[in-house]
Amino acid sequence: MQNTFLFAKSLEENIKISSDHLGREDVEKAAKVSSIHDSIMGFEEGYETLVGEKVFLYLVDKSKGWPLLEKSLKIPSLLF
């Protein structure tokens, strides 16, 4: 099982942490492939939501998509 770790930054910045060259469209596409886009959009600030303990626990509980997100960012064919 892979551990999930999010930094105290926005959700978008966390998604881009290993691929900072990605544009917003790529970030959203990766989140959709990973089934976490809807959870992110459930927050008032969407992708700009700052990660805190409550946001982290909510996302980990509601979505197992973060490990898939990390994989999709490393394998370009999943994005395009």
C-alpha positions in Angstrom: 0.0 0.0 0.0 1.3 3.4 -0.9 1.3 6.2 1.6 -0.3 9.5 0.7 1.4 12.7 1.6 0.2 16.2 0.8 2.1 19.4 1.4 0.6 22.5 3.0 0.0 24.1 -0.4 -3.0 24.2 -2.7 -4.4 21.0 -4.2 -3.2 22.1 -7.6 0.4 22.7 -6.3 0.3 19.2 -4.7 -0.8 17.6 -8.0 2.0 19.5 -9.8 4.7 18.7 -7.2 6.6 16.2 -9.3 5.5 17.7 -12.7 5.6 21.5 -12.3 5.5 22.0 -16.0 1.9 20.9 -16.2 -0.8 23.4 -17.1 -4.2 23.6 -15.3 -5.8 21.6 -18.1 -3.3 18.7 -17.5 -3.8 18.9 -13.8 -7.6 18.6 -14.2 -7.2 15.8 -16.7 -5.0 13.8 -14.3 -7.5 14.4 -11.5 -10.4 13.2 -13.6 -8.4 10.1 -14.7 -7.7 9.4 -11.0 -11.4 10.0 -9.9 -10.5 12.9 -7.6 -11.7 15.8 -9.7 -15.3 15.8 -8.2 -13.9 15.6 -4.7 -11.6 18.6 -5.4 -14.5 20.6 -7.0 -16.5 19.9 -3.8 -14.3 22.4 -2.0 -15.3 26.0 -2.2 -11.9 27.0 -3.6 -11.6 23.9 -5.9 -8.0 23.4 -7.0 -6.9 26.5 -5.0 -8.0 24.9 -1.7 -5.1 24.9 0.7 -4.3 21.5 2.2 -4.8 21.2 5.9 -5.5 18.2 8.1 -9.3 18.2 7.4 -8.8 18.5 3.6 -6.2 15.7 3.7 -8.4 13.4 5.8 -11.5 14.1 3.6 -9.6 13.3 0.4 -8.0 10.2 1.7 -11.3 8.9 3.1 -13.4 9.8 0.0 -11.0 9.0 -2.7 -8.3 6.4 -3.2 -7.3 8.3 -6.3 -4.1 10.0 -5.1 -1.8 6.9 -5.8 -3.4 6.6 -9.3 -2.9 10.4 -9.8 0.8 10.0 -9.1 1.0 7.1 -11.6 -0.9 9.0 -14.2 1.5 12.0 -14.0 4.5 9.7 -14.5 2.9 7.9 -17.5 1.9 10.5 -20.1 -0.2 8.0 -22.1 -2.8 8.1 -19.2 -3.2 11.9 -19.7 -3.4 12.1 -23.5 
